[in-house]
């Protein structure tokens, strides 16, 4: 976790950036080089998915997947404990000097990341493109890739309220026996809470979504009523 002094330095950098000249936007965007035969275990989408996939390729080439995964999990913990930090580091007014300071402080917040060149490269690329605010979501997407790399299949179950362990175990058992889990694969169940589903469940496995929520049923009913009028 960032120390108070580290967090203060990062925020001080943003404060100084508000009165400093804005950094010149680079005409060329630095990206990771990809090997022609390298391929992440699953396809990801979105800007964060692109960064996570590129980082996976770079880490696989240098045999540092576990090291990078550990660094990303640590920085995700830091960001989760200090939600305001994500908005601070994603400020578009950070100068080049401010970004260098932010990168240094973020590295200090992650134990053992000093020798993790791929993690440092990620921070530099994100800072260069004013996308440090994506760090948390990139860490999540990289976790998905690592899970697939280890033969894990993640099932996200969204419910209006947190599910108890007994219910999660029953769902895990049912999903494990379904066609969505191949032989030799390990199932990882994640429960997310979203009051908007009102009741029931939304189950997501890879690119498949099974919507059993009350909100979905109401939406279908409203559509039927609208179409009939």
N, C-alpha and C positions, 0 to 999 in steps of 0.2 A: 504494500500500500504506500502511496506517496506520503512522505513526511509532511508536516505542516510547512516546513521551510521550502520543500520542493514545490508544493502546491502554490505557495506564495510567489516563488520565482516565476512559475509558469504564468500566473495571473498578472504578475508585474510586467511580464513581457508583453502581454496583451494591452495593458494600460499604456505602455510606452509606444506600442504600435499605433495607438489611436492618434498620436501627435507626430509620429515619424512618417516620412515619405513612404508610400506603398511600394512594395517590391515590384521590380520589372517582371512582367509575365514572360516566361521563357517561350521562345518560338517553337522549340522542339520538346516533345514529351519523352522523358526517359522511361523505358519499360523493361521488364525482364526478358532476357533472351530465352527462347524455348527450343529444346532439342526436338528434331523431327520425329523421333520415335518415342518421345515421352508423352504420357497421357494420364490425366487424373483419373481415379477409379470411377467417378460419377460426374455427370455434367451439371454445372452450376450456372445460374443465370444472374443478371444484374451486374452493376459495377463492382460491388463487393465480391460477388462470385468470380468475376474475372481476375481480380487481384488475388483472391485466395487460390485459384487454380494456377496462376502464374507462380505464386510463392511455393505451391506444392511441387511444381516442376523443378524450380530452382533448388529446392531443398532435397528433392529426390536425387538430383544429379550430384549433390555434395554429401549425400548420406547423412543429412542432418534433420530429417523429418521430426524425430522425437524431440530434438533440441528446440526447434522452432515451435512445435506444438506446445511445449512447456512454457516458452516465452509468451506466446499468445494467450494461453490460459491465465498466466499471471497478470498480463496487462488488462485482460477482460475483467478480472477480479477487482483491479484498481479502478477501472471505469465504472463498474457496478456499484462500488462503495462511494463513489463521488460523481453522481450524475451530471453535475455542473461542469465537470472537467471536460467532457466531450464537446460541449458548446464552446468552451474556452479555447481548446486546441484547434477547433475548426474555424476560428475567426479568419475571414478573408483579408484582414488588414495586417496580418503578421508579416514583418519584414524578414529578409533572409537571415539576419542575425538572430531575430526572435525565434525563427523556426529551428535554427541550430541549437539554441538554448533549450527549447521544448524537447527536441530529440534527445539531448543529453540527459535531461531530467527524467524523461520516460524510461530511458535505458537504466538509470539508477534505481528506478522503482521496480525493475524486474531483476531479481537475483540471477546471477550467472549469464546475463545477456551480453556482457561486454565482449565475449568472444563469438557471439552469434551474428555473423556477417549478414546472413539473409534477413534476420529480424531488423538489423540496422538499415539495410538496403530498403526494406519495406517502409520504414519510418521516413527515410529520405525521399522516396518516390511519392509517398502520400503528402508529405510536406510540400514538395515541389509542385504538386498539382492541387494544393489546398483541399486535401481530402483526409486529413488526419481524423476527422470526425467519423470516418468509416471504420476505424480500428476495431470497435466492438463487434460490428456485424461481420467483418472479415475474419475475426477470431472464431465466430460461430460457424461460418462457412468452412473454414479450415478444419474445424472439429468434425464436420460432416465428412470431409474428405478422408481424414484420419480414421474415422470410424469405418468407412467403406474399405480403406486400406487394410484394416485389421479384420475385415469380414463381418463388421457390424452393420445392422440395418436399423435406422432410427425411426421410431413411430412416435409422432407427436399427437397427443390426445388433448384436445382443448375442451374445457368444461366451464360451466358458469361458476363453479366453486371447486376448490382443491379436492381431488379424489383421495380417499383413504387407501392405505396400503393393500387392504383386502381386495378392493375393487380393481386397483392397478394390477395386482397379481393375477386376477381372473382375466382381465383384458389381455395381459401379456401372454397368458397361457393360450387364449383363443387365437391371438394374432400369430403366435409361434407355429400353430398348426395350420395356418392359412396358406394359400398359394403365393402370398406376397413374400414369404420367407423361404429362401432356397436352402438346400442341404448344405450343412457346414457353416451357415451364417448365424451370427449372434444378434439377438434382438435387444435393442435399447429403447426403453419407453420413457418419454418425457411428457410430463403433465403441465400444460399451460392453462392459466385461468383467464377467461374473458367473459365478463358478465353479459355481454351483448348476445351470447348464444342462448341465453334465457333458460336453457335446460337441455338435456340430451348431450350428445358428444359430436365432435368433429375429429375424425381420425385421418392423419396424413402419414402415408408411408411412401417415401421417395417422391415421385411425381403423381401419386394417386391420392385422391381425397374422397373420403366417405363421410358425407354430411348427414348426420343423424340428429341435428340440433332442432330445438323447438322453433328457433328463429327462421330456419330454412323452411320448415313446414308452414309457418305463417306466411312467409313470402310466396310460397307456391299457392296457398289458399287465396291470398289477395289477388294473385295473377288470374286464377280461375274465375274469381268473382268479377274482376275488371273485364276480362275477355267476354264474359257472358252478358254484360250490361250494354 
